[in-house]
Amino acid sequence: MTDDGGQLAIGELRDPQPADGAELIADLRQELDDTNRGLIALHTELEAAQRAASRLAAIVTSSNDAMICVDPAPTHLVQTWNPGAQRLFGHTEQQIVGQSAGVLLPAGAMDALHAAVAEIRAGGRAEPHETRWRRSDGTEVDVAVTVSAMSGADGTLIGFSTVARDITAQLAAQAELAAARAEREVQGDRDRIARDMHDLVIQRLFGGALTLESTLGLLADRPQVHKRVRRVRDDLDDTIRVIRSMIYALREQKQDRDGKGLRSRLVATIERATEALGFAPALRMTGLLDTDVSTEFADQLLAVLGEALSNAARHAHATAVDVSVEVTAADLCLRVSDNGQGIDPAVTRRSGLANLRSRAEELGGTFTLVANQPAGTVLEWIVPLSGSHN
């Protein structure tokens, strides 16, 4: 209460502030706290987003794959271009951004990109595909391409992310593997043919020749028939030698693929002939046989040498054979000399010798067979090396 002058009476207290003012302050304090927590949460989210963006940028920058974004228009203008794309295709970012993807894609590759875009528009995704893209220098590179849609915050399509990976090494490895498998199959066929020819054909021919040999003794009083039967027997012998040469060639091809050069193959041929001859022929090799003689010429040379050594063992009955193989700047020369019985003048028809002459003539070379002194024969087989290198 107050006195008449409006002063508070002794012992009285002022009225406290209105209750609604305190509540207002408390509400404001709560709102400030909530705002502060919201700002802290927003700042945390922004930092996480920035870290994620930094990680994504680091991945895009460091990737060896070409990562390219193109707009959804039919021309597919390039929007982004990472360092991997520059390394793979040669264009810098300044040169390519804003250009049509057609700069990179030949007709077939552009059709593949349009097909992938159509798949995405229809079903939301496209299967990766393999194609060829064009580098800045005009060459083309094999790539595996993955195309994905890029959407804005409102879900609107804003472009396509295209990842192109260089698969040149992968395709080369696949081709090498396929070639190796095919080679194994071919080699298996060659081994089977060589085995069948040895085990079946040669044995039957050899049996027939032995039968004719035994028949000759019964035809001594019929010289004309005797001569005809002997000719058939000689033909069988020549056929056997030809087949054996083919078997040797098949086996030598396998040895050559296993890493043996011509010198090693020549030594192997001499070693095989040692058993049939009963002694080791002398071998002299001159020149760059392993580098200057093509596979085709080496195969022909070995076939001729095998036939010559077989003749020395079966017909000449030699006690010494000298083999010389020489490579000059122009020719490949084979010389085989023996001290055997020489050539029977009465024998004018030998398919084995005709085969050796044919092998030389097919390669543009010459074949001669002359008498050795004081006894035996000298075989010379010479072919030019021009055009024989692999």
C-alpha positions in Angstrom: 0.0 0.0 0.0 1.1 3.6 -0.5 0.5 6.6 1.5 -1.2 9.6 0.0 2.0 10.7 -1.6 2.3 7.4 -3.6 5.3 6.0 -1.6 5.5 2.4 -0.5 4.6 1.9 3.1 7.2 0.5 5.4 7.5 -3.3 5.1 5.8 -3.7 1.7 7.5 -5.4 -1.3 7.2 -4.6 -5.1 5.2 -7.0 -7.2 7.4 -9.6 -9.1 7.8 -9.4 -13.1 4.9 -10.9 -15.0 5.1 -14.7 -15.4 4.8 -14.6 -19.3 8.1 -12.8 -19.6 10.1 -15.6 -17.9 8.5 -18.2 -20.1 9.4 -16.1 -23.2 13.1 -16.0 -22.2 13.1 -19.8 -21.5 11.6 -20.4 -25.0 14.1 -18.2 -26.6 17.0 -20.0 -24.8 15.6 -23.4 -26.0 15.3 -22.2 -29.6 18.9 -21.0 -29.5 20.1 -24.3 -28.2 18.1 -26.2 -30.8 19.5 -23.9 -33.5 23.0 -24.4 -32.3 22.6 -28.2 -32.3 21.1 -28.0 -35.8 24.0 -26.0 -37.0 26.5 -28.4 -35.5 24.7 -31.3 -37.2 24.6 -29.5 -40.5 28.3 -28.7 -40.3 29.0 -32.3 -39.6 27.0 -33.4 -42.6 28.7 -30.8 -44.8 32.1 -32.0 -43.6 31.1 -35.7 -44.4 29.8 -34.7 -47.8 33.0 -32.8 -48.5 35.1 -35.8 -47.4 33.0 -38.0 -49.7 33.4 -35.6 -52.5 37.1 -35.4 -52.0 37.4 -39.2 -51.9 35.3 -39.5 -55.1 37.4 -36.8 -56.8 40.6 -38.6 -55.8 39.2 -41.9 -57.2 38.3 -40.2 -60.5 41.6 -38.4 -60.7 43.8 -41.4 -59.9 41.9 -44.0 -61.9 43.5 -45.5 -65.0 40.0 -45.9 -66.5 38.6 -43.1 -68.6 35.7 -41.6 -66.7 33.6 -39.3 -68.9 30.3 -37.6 -68.3 28.2 -36.7 -71.4 24.9 -34.7 -71.6 21.6 -36.6 -72.4 21.2 -34.8 -75.8 21.7 -37.0 -78.9 25.1 -35.4 -79.6 26.3 -36.4 -76.1 28.5 -33.4 -75.5 31.4 -34.2 -73.1 30.9 -32.6 -69.7 33.7 -33.9 -67.6 37.1 -35.5 -68.5 39.4 -37.2 -66.0 43.2 -37.7 -66.3 42.7 -41.4 -67.1 40.7 -40.4 -70.2 43.6 -38.1 -71.2 46.1 -40.8 -70.8 44.0 -43.3 -72.8 42.8 -41.1 -75.6 45.3 -38.3 -75.7 42.9 -35.3 -75.6 43.3 -32.7 -72.8 40.3 -31.6 -70.8 40.4 -28.2 -72.4 40.4 -29.7 -75.9 37.5 -32.2 -75.4 35.0 -30.7 -72.9 32.1 -29.3 -74.8 32.9 -31.4 -77.9 30.6 -34.2 -79.1 31.4 -37.7 -78.0 31.5 -38.5 -81.8 35.1 -37.2 -81.7 36.0 -40.3 -79.7 33.6 -42.8 -81.1 33.7 -44.3 -84.6 30.4 -45.2 -86.2 30.1 -48.6 -84.6 31.0 -47.3 -81.1 28.5 -44.5 -81.4 25.8 -47.0 -82.3 26.8 -49.0 -79.2 26.5 -45.9 -77.0 23.1 -45.0 -78.4 21.9 -48.6 -77.7 23.2 -48.4 -74.1 21.4 -45.1 -73.6 18.2 -46.6 -75.0 18.5 -49.5 -72.6 18.9 -47.1 -69.7 15.9 -45.0 -70.7 13.8 -48.2 -71.1 14.9 -50.2 -68.1 17.2 -48.1 -65.9 20.5 -49.9 -66.7 22.6 -51.1 -69.6 25.0 -54.1 -69.8 28.7 -53.3 -70.3 29.9 -53.7 -73.9 33.2 -54.0 -75.8 34.0 -51.8 -78.7 36.8 -49.6 -80.2 37.2 -45.9 -79.4 39.4 -43.4 -81.4 42.5 -41.7 -79.9 43.6 -38.2 -80.7 46.2 -39.5 -83.2 43.5 -41.4 -85.2 44.4 -44.8 -83.9 41.8 -47.0 -82.2 41.9 -48.8 -78.9 39.8 -51.7 -77.6 37.7 -50.7 -74.6 35.1 -52.2 -72.3 32.4 -49.5 -71.7 29.9 -49.1 -68.9 27.2 -46.5 -69.2 25.1 -45.3 -66.2 22.5 -42.6 -65.8 23.1 -39.4 -63.7 20.2 -37.7 -62.0 19.8 -34.3 -60.4 18.4 -33.7 -56.9 14.8 -33.7 -58.3 15.4 -37.0 -60.1 15.7 -35.4 -63.5 18.1 -37.1 -66.0 21.1 -34.7 -66.4 23.6 -36.9 -68.3 25.3 -40.3 -68.6 28.5 -41.4 -66.8 30.7 -43.5 -69.1 33.6 -45.5 -67.9 36.0 -46.9 -70.6 38.7 -49.4 -69.7 41.5 -50.4 -72.0 41.3 -54.1 -72.7 44.0 -54.4 -75.3 46.2 -56.6 -73.0 43.2 -58.7 -72.0 42.2 -59.4 -75.6 45.8 -60.2 -76.5 46.0 -62.7 -73.7 42.7 -64.2 -74.8 43.9 -64.5 -78.4 47.2 -66.1 -77.2 45.3 -68.6 -75.0 43.0 -69.5 -77.9 46.0 -69.9 -80.2 47.7 -72.1 -77.6 44.6 -74.3 -77.3 44.3 -74.5 -81.1 48.0 -75.4 -81.3 47.6 -78.1 -78.7 44.7 -79.6 -80.7 46.8 -79.5 -84.0 49.8 -81.0 -82.2 47.6 -83.7 -80.8 46.4 -84.5 -84.4 49.9 -84.5 -85.7 51.1 -86.9 -82.9 48.2 -89.2 -83.6 48.8 -89.1 -87.4 52.5 -89.8 -86.9 51.8 -92.7 -84.5 49.2 -94.2 -86.8 51.5 -93.9 -89.8 54.3 -95.6 -87.9 52.3 -98.3 -86.2 49.9 -99.1 -89.0 50.9 -97.9 -92.4 54.6 -98.5 -92.3 54.3 -101.9 -90.7 51.8 -103.1 -93.3 54.0 -101.7 -96.1 57.0 -103.3 -94.5 55.2 -106.6 -94.3 54.2 -106.4 -97.9 57.8 -105.7 -98.9 59.1 -108.7 -97.0 56.5 -110.9 -98.7 57.6 -109.7 -102.1 61.3 -110.2 -101.1 60.6 -113.8 -100.2 58.7 -114.2 -103.5 61.7 -113.1 -105.6 63.5 -116.3 -104.9 60.7 -118.3 -106.5 60.8 -116.3 -109.7 64.5 -116.8 -110.7 63.4 -118.7 -113.8 61.0 -115.9 -114.9 63.1 -112.8 -115.3 60.4 -110.5 -116.5 58.1 -111.3 -113.6 61.1 -111.1 -111.2 62.0 -107.6 -112.5 58.4 -106.4 -112.0 58.1 -107.8 -108.5 61.5 -106.3 -107.6 60.3 -102.9 -108.9 57.2 -103.1 -106.8 59.3 -104.0 -103.7 61.6 -101.0 -104.4 58.6 -98.7 -104.7 57.3 -100.0 -101.4 60.8 -99.3 -99.9 60.7 -95.7 -101.3 57.2 -95.2 -100.0 58.3 -96.3 -96.5 61.1 -93.8 -96.6 58.8 -91.0 -97.6 56.4 -91.8 -94.8 59.2 -92.0 -92.3 60.4 -88.6 -93.5 56.9 -87.2 -92.9 56.9 -88.7 -89.4 60.2 -87.2 -88.7 59.0 -83.8 -90.0 55.9 -84.0 -87.7 58.1 -84.9 -84.7 60.7 -82.3 -85.6 58.0 -79.6 -85.8 57.1 -80.4 -82.2 60.7 -80.3 -81.1 61.1 -76.9 -82.8 58.1 -75.5 -81.0 59.5 -76.8 -77.7 62.4 -74.4 -78.2 65.0 -76.4 -80.3 66.7 -74.6 -83.1 68.0 -76.0 -86.4 71.4 -77.0 -85.0 69.8 -79.1 -82.2 67.4 -80.6 -84.7 70.3 -81.6 -87.0 72.1 -83.3 -84.2 68.9 -85.1 -83.2 68.5 -86.3 -86.8 72.1 -87.6 -86.9 71.6 -89.4 -83.6 68.5 -91.2 -84.8 70.3 -92.3 -88.0 73.2 -93.7 -85.9 71.3 -96.8 -84.9 70.3 -97.7 -88.5 73.8 -97.0 -89.8 75.6 -98.8 -87.0 78.0 -95.8 -86.6 77.7 -92.0 -86.0 77.9 -89.9 -89.2 80.2 -86.9 -89.0 78.4 -83.6 -88.9 79.8 -80.1 -89.7 77.6 -77.0 -89.4 78.6 -73.6 -90.7 76.8 -70.3 -90.5 73.9 -68.8 -88.7 71.6 -71.8 -88.9 69.3 -70.9 -86.0 68.7 -67.3 -87.2 69.0 -67.2 -91.0 67.0 -70.3 -91.9 63.3 -70.0 -91.9 61.1 -72.8 -90.4 59.9 -73.9 -93.9 63.5 -74.3 -95.2 64.6 -76.0 -92.0 61.8 -78.5 -92.3 62.7 -79.3 -95.9 66.4 -79.6 -95.1 65.8 -82.1 -92.3 63.4 -84.1 -94.5 66.1 -84.3 -97.2 68.8 -85.2 -94.7 66.6 -88.0 -93.2 66.0 -89.5 -96.6 69.7 -89.3 -97.5 70.8 -91.0 -94.3 68.1 -93.7 -94.7 69.4 -94.4 -98.3 72.9 -94.7 -96.9 71.7 -97.2 -94.3 69.4 -99.3 -96.5 71.1 -99.3 -99.9 74.6 -98.0 -99.8 75.8 -100.2 -96.9 78.3 -97.4 -96.1 80.8 -97.5 -93.3 81.3 -93.7 -93.2 79.0 -90.8 -93.8 79.9 -87.1 -93.8 77.2 -84.5 -93.4 77.9 -80.8 -94.0 75.3 -78.0 -93.6 76.3 -74.5 -94.5 74.5 -71.2 -94.5 76.0 -68.4 -96.7 74.7 -65.0 -97.5 72.7 -66.4 -100.4 72.2 -70.1 -100.0 71.5 -73.0 -97.7 73.6 -76.0 -98.6 73.4 -79.7 -97.6 76.1 -82.1 -98.6 76.0 -85.8 -97.7 78.8 -88.1 -98.8 79.3 -91.8 -98.1 81.7 -94.6 -99.0 79.1 -97.2 -99.9 78.2 -99.1 -103.0 77.2 -96.2 -105.0 74.2 -96.0 -107.4 73.3 -99.1 -109.3 73.2 -98.0 -113.0 70.5 -100.6 -113.6 68.1 -98.8 -111.3 66.6 -95.9 -113.1 63.5 -95.3 -111.2 63.7 -94.1 -107.5 60.8 -92.1 -106.2 62.8 -91.2 -103.1 65.4 -89.3 -105.2 62.7 -87.7 -107.2 61.1 -86.5 -104.0 64.5 -84.9 -102.9 64.8 -83.2 -106.3 61.2 -81.9 -106.1 61.8 -80.4 -102.6 64.8 -78.5 -104.0 63.0 -77.3 -107.1 60.0 -76.1 -105.1 62.3 -73.8 -103.3 64.1 -72.6 -106.4 67.2 -74.7 -105.7 69.1 -77.7 -107.2 69.7 -81.3 -106.3 72.6 -83.4 -107.6 73.7 -87.0 -106.9 77.1 -88.0 -108.2 79.7 -90.7 -107.6 82.1 -90.2 -104.7 85.8 -91.1 -105.0 87.0 -93.8 -104.5 83.5 -95.2 -103.7 80.1 -94.2 -102.7 77.9 -91.2 -103.6 77.8 -87.4 -102.9 74.4 -85.8 -102.5 74.2 -82.0 -102.8 71.0 -80.1 -102.0 71.2 -76.3 -102.4 68.4 -73.7 -102.1 68.6 -69.9 -102.2 67.7 -68.1 -98.9 66.1 -65.1 -100.5 62.7 -64.6 -99.1 63.1 -67.4 -96.6 63.3 -65.4 -93.4 60.4 -65.3 -91.1 
